Amino acid sequence: MHYTNEVIINFAKTLSYADLTYYHGTYDEESDIVLALMSILDIDDFDEIPEAISSECYIKLKDAVEKRISTKMPMAYIVDNSYLAGYRFFVNQNVMIPTSPIAFLLKDMLKPWVKPENINSILDLCTGSAALSIIATKVFNPNLSEAVDICENALTVARDNISKHDVNINLIQSDLFNNVVNKYDLIISNPPYVSKTSYDSLPHEFTFEPKKAFISDNKGLDIPLRIICESINFLNDDGVLLLEVGESDYLLESYINQPILWLDTGNSACGVCLFNKKELIRIEKKIRLNNKGI
């Protein structure tokens, strides 16, 4: 048997000597080890970690650490699991590792900006692993929940997570809204919003994720602008669009030339904005009139 605290400290120290980046569901060496350990132990909660682990578990953890160092692959891909906002999700390289701050906004039911009782239908656009769709469905318990992705392999991962979390979500393979027919009270999207230039400067760890889930033309704004304009036709009159654009926040605000409601997770600004349908209609008209293109 091996004492867990000592194992975590020692393996974290081993990782600290390597040139690694921590972003994909972890924030430092120790959290990387905890993620791997929880996945190997097949547990959902940090409090479930035992005081000691078996030699078999220790060897699996050692192998994961060695692979993390030799390949720089994010730990979540090595152990096929990621944790977000208290939920565990299966991941592989067909989907991005879920890290969106939207998850924490959803857990708070989007208060005070949205009345939770008004959310009876939800669409998650560019769903990937379906993490955000699953969290939204658990929180709001809507009558209709649907999730869209262009990639069939991503939808396979989403289907697995939906089954594991035992929620009712209809999956749609579509390029954004192309195959969508319903209207919704809430549309969520964490779409590609990274420019090609910015993508090329990312640390090596990011190259393990699907490239097309990152890059958007027009300095990263092409896909977010399409979503802003096209979502008008898929929102109910009192519906809202919750959109993540990350570090493109100031660029987006400058592009549409009007103030945007940027939401805050309570710790820091997170590049997530909220629009109601009336605002979206005004923005769409402004883009068309200015002939800026999408």
Secondary structure, 3 states (H helix, E strand, C coil): CEEHHHHHHHHHHHHHCCCCCCCCCCCCHHHHHHHHHHHHHCCCCHHHCCCEECHHHHHHHHHHHHHHHHHCCCHHHHHCEEEECCEEEECCCCCCCCCCCHHHHHHCCCCCCCCHHHCCEEEEECCCCCHHHHHHHHHHCCCEEEEEECCHHHHHHHHHHHHHHCCCCEEEECCCCCCCCCCEEEEEECCCCECHHHHHCCCHHHHHCCHHHCECCCCCCHHHHHHHHHHHHHEEEEEEEEEECHHHHHHHHHHHCCCCEEEECCCCEEEEEEEEHHHHHHHHHHHHHCCCCC
